[in-house]
């Protein structure tokens, strides 16, 4: 007998993988169980305790590496600048992880409220308008993305550290790798969950645009009092989705801001290692090995993906919401003899002028396509500086070699 394929029947079931992953990495105080979310003092205690153990475990592993003569000598063989960048990454990653855990724990109830409000909107759309939200597609996408990225990231970190230790002292290196993976996975997965929420809003805005067509409304509800009630319901849903954007900003402001600062710092530092030090890759004592370069390239995929794709999702969601508002402002044209339709349009226009809804990070950073342009321009300018610095450094080394050769030739 062939087993039936599992199909998510609700929003909570379709996002169960991402929410469970976020709970495992200590960045939410709730987890899915039986088609609903569970949040209590024990889930909060797990998140705080596990996060503390991860940070303390990483510190203990680093201390053990410092006590081991073989591992310490291999670490000290690295270029001093590379070593300082690695230390800075460990410190910043730990701080960002702590900020992410604390901010999401403080906003856990609001965070859970986002999913509950979206689930209620979905029930209204299916009950009143016969909408098909196709949860299976969203669930499949989450499985593919998280599986591929997770395997690549875990493999890259473990392989790089094991290769750096030359296969020795794995009882110290592997726990250090696991602690580092947990600490960095928290902010990374939180950024992906934020993108998933913006995508959920975009899908519902696009669905509302299909519903907000006079042909559909006339055919399904006629021209009586029923269509007026449904129009008011649509207005409430559009407003509710915009309010959810504000709630998402409140929950994710601190975590997104700290993650963006970390990703930018990490990306520029890794670019420096790759482009400014790759010419010494053949020197195992003072340069960067090819394995380390490969590890850096893989680790840069996640920050670059978040910084380049997340603003697109946010901008698209806001644009779809504005299209819904423009459609609602045309209700008095579709129903010229309906007084409630005119009242709805007037109220919606006043509401639109009062609320300028955007996705934000921190207190002033608006997440839209302008952020991509700003990030790309900074990275390109940084790359130009790195290339110029590398060329100047090589030129200086050549001049110094010629000077030494000249001194040897004249016998000085």
Secondary structure by P-SEA (a helix, b strand, c coil): ccccccccccccccaaaaaaaaaaacccccccccccccccaaaaaaaaaaaaaaaaaaaaaaaaaaacaaaaaaaaaccaaaaaaaaaaaaaaaaaaaaaaaaaaaaaaaaaaaaaaaaaaaaaaaacccccccaaaaaaaaaaaaaaaaaaaaaaaaaaaaaaacccaaaaaaaaaaaaaaaaaaaaaaaaaaaaaaaaaaaaaaaaaaaccaaaaaacccccaaaaaaaaaaaaaaaaaaaaaaaaaaacaaaaaaaaaaaaaaaaaaaaaacccccccccccccccaaaaaaaaaaaaaaaaaaccaaaaaaaaaaaaaaaaaaaaaccccccccaaaaaaaaaaaaaaaaccccccccccccccaaaaaaaaaaaaaaaaaaaaaaaaaaaaaaaaaaaaaaaaaacc
